Amino acid sequence: MLRTLRRSERNIEKGPLSLCILSIRFSFKRSQYIKVKVTTSKMHFTFFSLLSTCFLLLLQLTATRASSPTSINNKTPTPTYPFTLAAFYSPYPPGSNATGSYGVSGICVRAFGGSFWVNSQNQKPATSCGDLRGKACPAGNETVLFVDAFGQAWLDSAEPQQVYLDTRTGVLSYVTSVSSPANTMSSGALVLNFLHLGQGTTVAVPIPGEPGYYNTGPGSFNWGGSDNSYWFLCPRPGPGYQVMKYVGGNENWNLCLSGIQLVALDWAGSGPAAGEYL
């Protein structure tokens, strides 16, 4: 106990309260009164003085929280809020089929077969109930992710599935239980440096003074391990465009759409979004 109190004393003396805390020494006499001696040279901890110190620290913590910003902007990491993703291809607004737009702006990103896709014809992910049965089985009709405090990204399933960047190919991937190369991470898998910034429900926001040109929404999803702050959409026969990062590999990047932003849209659901993503 004494060792613990002395450790607490050292920690407090290093803190911001070191200039204002007075030391209180309690000594109990046979006459059963409490004599209080105040000194400023050194703090002698007893049960009561430790309580008073904790009270002061609590007041300071409350004041600090009160002065902290409560709003979330698009440059601040968003704390573990689930979100869906939509592609944005500047300068085309959501739903645009103009020449050169390739019809991808505003299209939801879907999880399918261990990677992520953008396909205007099919935006529903591949899911199953997993271990959840009956009424406990989620609808599983949205691809929902979250990013934890360590910069790891996860699919919001009953048993969250880890998202990773395969640096051998550049493919944004996730772990599945299906018997395929996607059910285990590759040797080039990186699981850190994912970012969820800001909050919002809008895919694109007009930039004042520049009619026809659009900016991404207030929320975004990115991976901080590459030289580019944007994503690529690379065409594949059937599933559509595969979500990728330029990190090397044998991909013919000239065939891909570059400058893609992935907009993070707030998800208002509760509980897991799917039993399992396949």
Short mmCIF file of the C-alpha atoms (twelve columns), coordinates in Angstrom:
data_MODEL
# 
_entry.id   MODEL 
# 
loop_
_atom_site.group_PDB 
_atom_site.id 
_atom_site.type_symbol 
_atom_site.label_atom_id 
_atom_site.label_alt_id 
_atom_site.label_comp_id 
_atom_site.label_asym_id 
_atom_site.label_seq_id 
_atom_site.Cartn_x 
_atom_site.Cartn_y 
_atom_site.Cartn_z 
_atom_site.pdbx_PDB_model_num 
ATOM 1   C CA . MET A 1   0.000   0.000   0.000   1 
ATOM 2   C CA . LEU A 2   2.776   2.434   0.898   1 
ATOM 3   C CA . ARG A 3   4.566   1.707   -2.379  1 
ATOM 4   C CA . THR A 4   1.350   2.410   -4.261  1 
ATOM 5   C CA . LEU A 5   0.808   5.694   -2.466  1 
ATOM 6   C CA . ARG A 6   4.336   6.854   -3.140  1 
ATOM 7   C CA . ARG A 7   3.951   5.977   -6.796  1 
ATOM 8   C CA . SER A 8   0.762   8.029   -6.863  1 
ATOM 9   C CA . GLU A 9   2.591   10.885  -5.150  1 
ATOM 10  C CA . ARG A 10  5.299   10.924  -7.826  1 
ATOM 11  C CA . ASN A 11  2.725   10.876  -10.609 1 
ATOM 12  C CA . ILE A 12  0.778   13.763  -9.159  1 
ATOM 13  C CA . GLU A 13  3.874   15.864  -8.474  1 
ATOM 14  C CA . LYS A 14  4.654   15.586  -12.195 1 
ATOM 15  C CA . GLY A 15  1.150   16.645  -13.171 1 
ATOM 16  C CA . PRO A 16  -0.463  20.049  -13.642 1 
ATOM 17  C CA . LEU A 17  -1.673  20.136  -10.043 1 
ATOM 18  C CA . SER A 18  1.840   20.184  -8.586  1 
ATOM 19  C CA . LEU A 19  1.743   23.933  -8.056  1 
ATOM 20  C CA . CYS A 20  -1.560  24.064  -6.234  1 
ATOM 21  C CA . ILE A 21  -1.887  20.930  -4.036  1 
ATOM 22  C CA . LEU A 22  -1.085  21.438  -0.354  1 
ATOM 23  C CA . SER A 23  0.079   18.551  1.758   1 
ATOM 24  C CA . ILE A 24  -2.112  17.517  4.621   1 
ATOM 25  C CA . ARG A 25  -0.879  15.435  7.538   1 
ATOM 26  C CA . PHE A 26  -3.430  13.796  9.751   1 
ATOM 27  C CA . SER A 27  -2.433  12.699  13.238  1 
ATOM 28  C CA . PHE A 28  -4.856  11.161  15.636  1 
ATOM 29  C CA . LYS A 29  -4.395  11.973  19.324  1 
ATOM 30  C CA . ARG A 30  -5.735  10.092  22.286  1 
ATOM 31  C CA . SER A 31  -8.234  12.895  22.778  1 
ATOM 32  C CA . GLN A 32  -9.827  11.672  19.527  1 
ATOM 33  C CA . TYR A 33  -9.592  14.894  17.609  1 
ATOM 34  C CA . ILE A 34  -7.987  15.381  14.238  1 
ATOM 35  C CA . LYS A 35  -5.066  17.690  14.006  1 
ATOM 36  C CA . VAL A 36  -4.498  19.039  10.522  1 
ATOM 37  C CA . LYS A 37  -1.081  20.257  9.612   1 
ATOM 38  C CA . VAL A 38  -0.622  21.968  6.263   1 
ATOM 39  C CA . THR A 39  2.750   21.936  4.574   1 
ATOM 40  C CA . THR A 40  3.837   22.947  1.095   1 
ATOM 41  C CA . SER A 41  7.150   21.135  0.937   1 
ATOM 42  C CA . LYS A 42  5.991   17.547  0.639   1 
ATOM 43  C CA . MET A 43  2.719   15.632  0.561   1 
ATOM 44  C CA . HIS A 44  2.133   12.985  3.211   1 
ATOM 45  C CA . PHE A 45  -0.655  10.748  1.965   1 
ATOM 46  C CA . THR A 46  -3.315  9.304   4.189   1 
ATOM 47  C CA . PHE A 47  -6.700  8.008   3.234   1 
ATOM 48  C CA . PHE A 48  -8.391  11.396  3.567   1 
ATOM 49  C CA . SER A 49  -5.742  13.399  1.742   1 
ATOM 50  C CA . LEU A 50  -5.802  10.900  -1.123  1 
ATOM 51  C CA . LEU A 51  -9.543  11.391  -1.384  1 
ATOM 52  C CA . SER A 52  -9.135  15.160  -1.576  1 
ATOM 53  C CA . THR A 53  -6.486  14.788  -4.265  1 
ATOM 54  C CA . CYS A 54  -8.731  12.506  -6.323  1 
ATOM 55  C CA . PHE A 55  -11.525 15.058  -6.006  1 
ATOM 56  C CA . LEU A 56  -9.312  17.809  -7.396  1 
ATOM 57  C CA . LEU A 57  -8.190  15.583  -10.270 1 
ATOM 58  C CA . LEU A 58  -11.816 14.815  -11.049 1 
ATOM 59  C CA . LEU A 59  -12.595 18.514  -11.212 1 
ATOM 60  C CA . GLN A 60  -9.695  19.066  -13.585 1 
ATOM 61  C CA . LEU A 61  -10.785 16.175  -15.833 1 
ATOM 62  C CA . THR A 62  -14.331 17.549  -15.952 1 
ATOM 63  C CA . ALA A 63  -13.030 20.980  -16.961 1 
ATOM 64  C CA . THR A 64  -10.835 19.435  -19.666 1 
ATOM 65  C CA . ARG A 65  -13.736 17.500  -21.143 1 
ATOM 66  C CA . ALA A 66  -15.922 20.575  -21.080 1 
ATOM 67  C CA . SER A 67  -13.340 22.502  -23.086 1 
ATOM 68  C CA . SER A 68  -12.802 19.695  -25.646 1 
ATOM 69  C CA . PRO A 69  -14.503 19.978  -29.034 1 
ATOM 70  C CA . THR A 70  -17.604 17.836  -29.405 1 
ATOM 71  C CA . SER A 71  -18.003 18.141  -33.180 1 
ATOM 72  C CA . ILE A 72  -16.330 15.799  -35.647 1 
ATOM 73  C CA . ASN A 73  -14.844 17.284  -38.794 1 
ATOM 74  C CA . ASN A 74  -13.433 15.633  -41.891 1 
ATOM 75  C CA . LYS A 75  -9.856  15.832  -40.590 1 
ATOM 76  C CA . THR A 76  -10.461 14.144  -37.263 1 
ATOM 77  C CA . PRO A 77  -10.524 10.338  -36.873 1 
ATOM 78  C CA . THR A 78  -14.075 9.262   -36.134 1 
ATOM 79  C CA . PRO A 79  -14.347 7.017   -33.064 1 
ATOM 80  C CA . THR A 80  -15.626 3.558   -33.982 1 
ATOM 81  C CA . TYR A 81  -18.841 4.512   -35.739 1 
ATOM 82  C CA . PRO A 82  -20.191 2.004   -38.288 1 
ATOM 83  C CA . PHE A 83  -20.511 3.208   -41.856 1 
ATOM 84  C CA . THR A 84  -21.258 2.119   -45.387 1 
ATOM 85  C CA . LEU A 85  -19.180 3.128   -48.390 1 
ATOM 86  C CA . ALA A 86  -20.012 4.764   -51.694 1 
ATOM 87  C CA . ALA A 87  -17.651 5.540   -54.563 1 
ATOM 88  C CA . PHE A 88  -17.145 9.092   -55.773 1 
ATOM 89  C CA . TYR A 89  -15.556 9.899   -59.127 1 
ATOM 90  C CA . SER A 90  -14.944 13.626  -59.471 1 
ATOM 91  C CA . PRO A 91  -16.446 15.724  -61.005 1 
ATOM 92  C CA . TYR A 92  -19.502 13.530  -61.540 1 
ATOM 93  C CA . PRO A 93  -22.422 13.727  -59.072 1 
ATOM 94  C CA . PRO A 94  -24.114 10.575  -57.772 1 
ATOM 95  C CA . GLY A 95  -26.122 8.757   -60.406 1 
ATOM 96  C CA . SER A 96  -24.382 10.442  -63.332 1 
ATOM 97  C CA . ASN A 97  -24.158 8.484   -66.565 1 
ATOM 98  C CA . ALA A 98  -22.368 11.212  -68.455 1 
ATOM 99  C CA . THR A 99  -19.606 10.274  -70.856 1 
ATOM 100 C CA . GLY A 100 -16.488 9.525   -68.868 1 
ATOM 101 C CA . SER A 101 -18.335 8.949   -65.584 1 
ATOM 102 C CA . TYR A 102 -18.557 5.167   -66.026 1 
ATOM 103 C CA . GLY A 103 -21.651 5.274   -63.837 1 
ATOM 104 C CA . VAL A 104 -19.754 4.703   -60.586 1 
ATOM 105 C CA . SER A 105 -20.373 7.898   -58.587 1 
ATOM 106 C CA . GLY A 106 -22.741 7.278   -55.705 1 
ATOM 107 C CA . ILE A 107 -22.678 3.495   -56.113 1 
ATOM 108 C CA . CYS A 108 -22.434 1.509   -52.881 1 
ATOM 109 C CA . VAL A 109 -19.342 -0.571  -52.258 1 
ATOM 110 C CA . ARG A 110 -20.215 -4.246  -51.705 1 
ATOM 111 C CA . ALA A 111 -18.293 -7.027  -49.989 1 
ATOM 112 C CA . PHE A 112 -18.099 -10.134 -52.144 1 
ATOM 113 C CA . GLY A 113 -15.731 -13.087 -52.258 1 
ATOM 114 C CA . GLY A 114 -13.113 -11.631 -49.935 1 
ATOM 115 C CA . SER A 115 -12.761 -8.221  -51.606 1 
ATOM 116 C CA . PHE A 116 -14.768 -5.056  -52.316 1 
ATOM 117 C CA . TRP A 117 -16.593 -4.126  -55.484 1 
ATOM 118 C CA . VAL A 118 -18.467 -1.301  -57.184 1 
ATOM 119 C CA . ASN A 119 -21.212 -2.490  -59.532 1 
ATOM 120 C CA . SER A 120 -24.243 -0.413  -60.453 1 
ATOM 121 C CA . GLN A 121 -26.161 -3.602  -61.305 1 
ATOM 122 C CA . ASN A 122 -25.616 -5.317  -57.943 1 
ATOM 123 C CA . GLN A 123 -24.891 -3.450  -54.714 1 
ATOM 124 C CA . LYS A 124 -25.970 -6.153  -52.252 1 
ATOM 125 C CA . PRO A 125 -23.126 -7.941  -50.463 1 
ATOM 126 C CA . ALA A 126 -22.693 -11.696 -50.312 1 
ATOM 127 C CA . THR A 127 -23.750 -12.696 -46.786 1 
ATOM 128 C CA . SER A 128 -25.046 -15.574 -44.733 1 
ATOM 129 C CA . CYS A 129 -26.548 -15.908 -41.252 1 
ATOM 130 C CA . GLY A 130 -23.410 -17.599 -39.976 1 
ATOM 131 C CA . ASP A 131 -24.109 -18.758 -36.426 1 
ATOM 132 C CA . LEU A 132 -27.179 -16.517 -36.134 1 
ATOM 133 C CA . ARG A 133 -30.472 -18.236 -36.842 1 
ATOM 134 C CA . GLY A 134 -34.105 -17.247 -37.145 1 
ATOM 135 C CA . LYS A 135 -35.033 -13.786 -35.940 1 
ATOM 136 C CA . ALA A 136 -31.464 -13.191 -34.789 1 
ATOM 137 C CA . CYS A 137 -30.204 -13.311 -38.376 1 
ATOM 138 C CA . PRO A 138 -29.585 -9.756  -39.685 1 
ATOM 139 C CA . ALA A 139 -30.873 -8.722  -43.089 1 
ATOM 140 C CA . GLY A 140 -27.329 -8.642  -44.444 1 
ATOM 141 C CA . ASN A 141 -28.211 -6.340  -47.332 1 
ATOM 142 C CA . GLU A 142 -25.573 -3.676  -46.624 1 
ATOM 143 C CA . THR A 143 -21.788 -3.678  -46.435 1 
ATOM 144 C CA . VAL A 144 -21.034 -2.069  -43.081 1 
ATOM 145 C CA . LEU A 145 -17.556 -1.412  -41.699 1 
ATOM 146 C CA . PHE A 146 -15.947 0.247   -38.717 1 
ATOM 147 C CA . VAL A 147 -12.398 1.321   -37.856 1 
ATOM 148 C CA . ASP A 148 -11.092 0.760   -34.347 1 
ATOM 149 C CA . ALA A 149 -8.748  2.931   -32.277 1 
ATOM 150 C CA . PHE A 150 -5.720  1.041   -33.591 1 
ATOM 151 C CA . GLY A 151 -6.423  1.849   -37.246 1 
ATOM 152 C CA . GLN A 152 -7.759  -1.613  -38.030 1 
ATOM 153 C CA . ALA A 153 -10.821 -1.930  -40.259 1 
ATOM 154 C CA . TRP A 154 -13.520 -4.560  -39.765 1 
ATOM 155 C CA . LEU A 155 -16.690 -5.731  -41.428 1 
ATOM 156 C CA . ASP A 156 -19.579 -5.398  -38.982 1 
ATOM 157 C CA . SER A 157 -20.619 -9.056  -38.849 1 
ATOM 158 C CA . ALA A 158 -21.553 -11.220 -35.865 1 
ATOM 159 C CA . GLU A 159 -17.872 -12.115 -35.547 1 
ATOM 160 C CA . PRO A 160 -16.213 -8.998  -37.052 1 
ATOM 161 C CA . GLN A 161 -14.114 -9.889  -40.091 1 
ATOM 162 C CA . GLN A 162 -10.784 -8.142  -40.502 1 
ATOM 163 C CA . VAL A 163 -10.172 -5.951  -43.529 1 
ATOM 164 C CA . TYR A 164 -6.663  -5.721  -44.949 1 
ATOM 165 C CA . LEU A 165 -4.727  -4.338  -47.876 1 
ATOM 166 C CA . ASP A 166 -2.986  -7.025  -49.934 1 
ATOM 167 C CA . THR A 167 0.246   -5.266  -50.866 1 
ATOM 168 C CA . ARG A 168 1.124   -7.957  -53.412 1 
ATOM 169 C CA . THR A 169 -1.845  -6.992  -55.588 1 
ATOM 170 C CA . GLY A 170 -3.254  -3.754  -54.146 1 
ATOM 171 C CA . VAL A 171 -6.664  -5.364  -53.516 1 
ATOM 172 C CA . LEU A 172 -8.713  -4.181  -50.522 1 
ATOM 173 C CA . SER A 173 -9.614  -7.531  -48.959 1 
ATOM 174 C CA . TYR A 174 -11.228 -9.188  -45.963 1 
ATOM 175 C CA . VAL A 175 -11.019 -12.548 -44.235 1 
ATOM 176 C CA . THR A 176 -13.804 -15.051 -44.928 1 
ATOM 177 C CA . SER A 177 -14.596 -18.568 -43.746 1 
ATOM 178 C CA . VAL A 178 -15.248 -19.747 -47.292 1 
ATOM 179 C CA . SER A 179 -12.712 -22.198 -48.670 1 
ATOM 180 C CA . SER A 180 -10.837 -19.867 -51.010 1 
ATOM 181 C CA . PRO A 181 -7.581  -17.892 -51.109 1 
ATOM 182 C CA . ALA A 182 -9.455  -15.105 -49.299 1 
ATOM 183 C CA . ASN A 183 -10.058 -17.108 -46.127 1 
ATOM 184 C CA . THR A 184 -6.554  -16.366 -44.843 1 
ATOM 185 C CA . MET A 185 -4.428  -13.249 -45.053 1 
ATOM 186 C CA . SER A 186 -1.694  -13.192 -47.639 1 
ATOM 187 C CA . SER A 187 1.950   -12.760 -46.723 1 
ATOM 188 C CA . GLY A 188 1.669   -9.176  -47.941 1 
ATOM 189 C CA . ALA A 189 -1.365  -8.300  -45.824 1 
ATOM 190 C CA . LEU A 190 -1.339  -4.988  -43.933 1 
ATOM 191 C CA . VAL A 191 -4.053  -4.468  -41.330 1 
ATOM 192 C CA . LEU A 192 -3.130  -1.044  -39.914 1 
ATOM 193 C CA . ASN A 193 -3.292  2.571   -41.157 1 
ATOM 194 C CA . PHE A 194 -6.995  2.567   -42.027 1 
ATOM 195 C CA . LEU A 195 -8.734  5.895   -41.461 1 
ATOM 196 C CA . HIS A 196 -12.359 6.848   -41.003 1 
ATOM 197 C CA . LEU A 197 -12.538 10.640  -41.035 1 
ATOM 198 C CA . GLY A 198 -15.562 12.807  -40.399 1 
ATOM 199 C CA . GLN A 199 -19.254 11.980  -40.455 1 
ATOM 200 C CA . GLY A 200 -22.062 12.513  -42.891 1 
ATOM 201 C CA . THR A 201 -24.774 11.051  -45.088 1 
ATOM 202 C CA . THR A 202 -24.045 12.869  -48.354 1 
ATOM 203 C CA . VAL A 203 -21.985 11.342  -51.148 1 
ATOM 204 C CA . ALA A 204 -21.089 14.607  -52.831 1 
ATOM 205 C CA . VAL A 205 -21.191 18.272  -51.905 1 
ATOM 206 C CA . PRO A 206 -21.135 21.132  -54.463 1 
ATOM 207 C CA . ILE A 207 -18.166 23.462  -54.214 1 
ATOM 208 C CA . PRO A 208 -19.407 27.085  -54.086 1 
ATOM 209 C CA . GLY A 209 -18.494 29.094  -57.160 1 
ATOM 210 C CA . GLU A 210 -17.759 26.051  -59.295 1 
ATOM 211 C CA . PRO A 211 -21.027 24.846  -60.830 1 
ATOM 212 C CA . GLY A 212 -20.969 21.296  -62.049 1 
ATOM 213 C CA . TYR A 213 -17.924 20.331  -60.016 1 
ATOM 214 C CA . TYR A 214 -18.429 18.264  -56.902 1 
ATOM 215 C CA . ASN A 215 -16.411 17.407  -53.849 1 
ATOM 216 C CA . THR A 216 -16.582 14.229  -51.755 1 
ATOM 217 C CA . GLY A 217 -18.880 14.007  -48.763 1 
ATOM 218 C CA . PRO A 218 -17.933 15.011  -45.220 1 
ATOM 219 C CA . GLY A 219 -17.004 11.449  -44.232 1 
ATOM 220 C CA . SER A 220 -14.275 9.388   -45.892 1 
ATOM 221 C CA . PHE A 221 -12.495 6.038   -45.659 1 
ATOM 222 C CA . ASN A 222 -8.855  5.628   -46.582 1 
ATOM 223 C CA . TRP A 223 -5.665  3.667   -46.088 1 
ATOM 224 C CA . GLY A 224 -2.617  5.700   -45.153 1 
ATOM 225 C CA . GLY A 225 0.079   3.346   -46.379 1 
ATOM 226 C CA . SER A 226 0.379   4.481   -50.002 1 
ATOM 227 C CA . ASP A 227 1.610   7.590   -51.782 1 
ATOM 228 C CA . ASN A 228 -1.893  8.317   -53.129 1 
ATOM 229 C CA . SER A 229 -4.777  9.558   -51.028 1 
ATOM 230 C CA . TYR A 230 -7.280  8.080   -53.476 1 
ATOM 231 C CA . TRP A 231 -8.415  4.621   -54.568 1 
ATOM 232 C CA . PHE A 232 -8.532  2.838   -57.903 1 
ATOM 233 C CA . LEU A 233 -11.418 0.936   -59.452 1 
ATOM 234 C CA . CYS A 234 -10.132 -1.793  -61.726 1 
ATOM 235 C CA . PRO A 235 -12.550 -3.537  -64.129 1 
ATOM 236 C CA . ARG A 236 -13.227 -7.249  -63.843 1 
ATOM 237 C CA . PRO A 237 -15.544 -9.364  -65.976 1 
ATOM 238 C CA . GLY A 238 -18.758 -10.020 -64.065 1 
ATOM 239 C CA . PRO A 239 -18.478 -8.520  -60.555 1 
ATOM 240 C CA . GLY A 240 -17.719 -4.986  -61.840 1 
ATOM 241 C CA . TYR A 241 -14.903 -2.777  -60.529 1 
ATOM 242 C CA . GLN A 242 -12.601 -4.040  -57.799 1 
ATOM 243 C CA . VAL A 243 -11.502 -1.532  -55.111 1 
ATOM 244 C CA . MET A 244 -7.706  -1.246  -55.059 1 
ATOM 245 C CA . LYS A 245 -4.743  0.844   -53.927 1 
ATOM 246 C CA . TYR A 246 -1.667  1.540   -56.013 1 
ATOM 247 C CA . VAL A 247 1.042   -0.286  -54.077 1 
ATOM 248 C CA . GLY A 248 2.718   -2.225  -56.876 1 
ATOM 249 C CA . GLY A 249 1.837   -5.634  -58.259 1 
ATOM 250 C CA . ASN A 250 1.191   -6.664  -61.834 1 
ATOM 251 C CA . GLU A 251 -2.033  -4.730  -62.346 1 
ATOM 252 C CA . ASN A 252 -2.384  -2.741  -65.572 1 
ATOM 253 C CA . TRP A 253 -3.237  0.506   -63.806 1 
ATOM 254 C CA . ASN A 254 -3.872  2.299   -67.096 1 
ATOM 255 C CA . LEU A 255 -7.130  0.354   -67.389 1 
ATOM 256 C CA . CYS A 256 -8.331  1.407   -63.934 1 
ATOM 257 C CA . LEU A 257 -10.298 4.468   -62.867 1 
ATOM 258 C CA . SER A 258 -8.061  6.609   -60.669 1 
ATOM 259 C CA . GLY A 259 -8.848  9.450   -58.283 1 
ATOM 260 C CA . ILE A 260 -11.673 7.486   -56.637 1 
ATOM 261 C CA . GLN A 261 -12.760 8.631   -53.177 1 
ATOM 262 C CA . LEU A 262 -14.609 6.270   -50.858 1 
ATOM 263 C CA . VAL A 263 -17.232 8.263   -48.981 1 
ATOM 264 C CA . ALA A 264 -18.129 6.954   -45.514 1 
ATOM 265 C CA . LEU A 265 -21.866 7.249   -44.878 1 
ATOM 266 C CA . ASP A 266 -23.238 6.972   -41.340 1 
ATOM 267 C CA . TRP A 267 -25.031 3.680   -40.701 1 
ATOM 268 C CA . ALA A 268 -28.067 3.995   -38.472 1 
ATOM 269 C CA . GLY A 269 -28.559 0.291   -37.822 1 
ATOM 270 C CA . SER A 270 -27.929 -1.558  -34.566 1 
ATOM 271 C CA . GLY A 271 -26.237 -4.840  -33.828 1 
ATOM 272 C CA . PRO A 272 -24.241 -6.673  -36.495 1 
ATOM 273 C CA . ALA A 273 -25.157 -5.785  -40.075 1 
ATOM 274 C CA . ALA A 274 -24.710 -9.391  -41.215 1 
ATOM 275 C CA . GLY A 275 -24.144 -12.827 -39.768 1 
ATOM 276 C CA . GLU A 276 -21.114 -13.230 -42.022 1 
ATOM 277 C CA . TYR A 277 -19.777 -11.706 -45.212 1 
ATOM 278 C CA . LEU A 278 -18.859 -14.377 -47.736 1 
# 
